Amino acid sequence: MAHAETEITAELVRDLLRDQHPDLADRPVRLGARGWDNQLWRLGDDLAVRLPWATSSADALLRKEHAWLPALAPRLPLPVPVPQRLGEPSERFPRPWIVTTWVPGTPADRAPATRAAESAGTLAAFLTTLHRPAPEGAPAGRDRGGPLTDRAEGFARALASATESGLIADPDAVRAVWEDAVAAPDWTGPALWLHGDLHPANVLTADGTFCGVIDFGDLFAGDPACDLAAAWTLLPDGAVDRFHAACRPVPDPATLRRARGWAVLKALACLLIGEAGVRGRPGGKRTWGPPARAALRRLTTTTHRSGPPAPKR
């Protein structure tokens, strides 16, 4: 962790805007959220300022969003925070920061999706649109989107920690899902655009379904299984098969097996952060625990099939 040495306040945000984007400086400023990497400050009704305050990697992630997301956002079927301005490091604040559009909604870790058909279709439409071949020079994933074997040590540590903390009653069932995923053939298609971090705190809901996707700091190109894992972590019971059938193209059996592995990794991470706690990490919240538990239950109690049901004709 590398917490900001400078305390971030509304006054600081206004000063930064006056220095670099004075046309925005007179808008009302109020705290929106303190997240894993960044603090989010509302700027009027339709904008927000994101400033890195914790992880040292946040600087590069904000610059990546500013460089790539504006071109992707217009074709996406859900609202996303589109970067509008870039703030450069200065004496007042020694790190880059961005101004984005504000996306209304409630994070799904606090208000889970409840309408199975609508949420499955909405998530499938979003990922179908996002998952297009990325251009040459697109960013690669830091530790996601590649072969699951690269994450074997991390999985083993997370499972051991969750088991020792009493958070998992049947570690063998979790391990079986992982081992099946690792045994699946690797992705051989083109590197596709991925969100990379579709956990419940990064997807917004309204009226029981999804209404926005935020935090594209992990945006990269790779194996779509990484994002398809969201079916188990975001959707209500009974919606996973609906989601797979609505995706275009319908995911092949090997991709679904890998997606289950990515879902196990994400669920374990959120479970440890939400219920066991990770000392010194400001973004961890107890609201991350329940959806992680639900995802692990779905993954370990649902019979794994060779593929999704065929779409009805």
C-alpha angles and dihedrals in degrees: 000000000000107000115198110268088209114071109238112226137158088258091055091049090052091048092051091050092048090052099047110011106024094167088070098042098093095058118107113267124205135158114268104177145326106230139180097279106005146032116233120212122188113234108198115310102307108033139059137194118223117199125179113239109156126025117050090223092065093087094064092042093056091049090049092053091049092051101045114018099069090064094048100042101072094064097044115106095220128058115261131182102269114203112241104171138015123219117205126215114274142166089274094052121008097206135069120259136182141217113221139172115272117245114206121218142084121276111254092236087068099032110025121202110265105175102084101192096042096045093046091051094045094050092046092051092050095050093041088057096042096045099081126132109280120229125252109281095032113146119267123227117267094223104339138077096040131089114321089226087074088066098047096108092047091051092050092050093047094048092048092049093048091047094048089049091055093244097123123051097188112033091167090064091051091047091051091057090050095048092050090050093049090050092055118102115268123252111273099175128096120295105267129204109264134185088215100197110056099157120143095265090060098052122070129215139198128175093002099305140075119285105167147003123222141182107047093177090121094050108146145134123265148088112355090218087081091066096034087065086078089080090076097039100043111028127081121247114292095024104092096084090045089054095050092048091051095051118101114245095025105240115257119238094258092052091051091051091052090046090057088055092052089047091054091051093049093045093050092049093049091044092054093045095044103041109016095034127221110238114241096011109121097192098063114110134180089233087072092066103068097052089046091053091048091051093051090049092052093046096049101038102041115086109246112238130200091247145332122295115275113260114260115253 
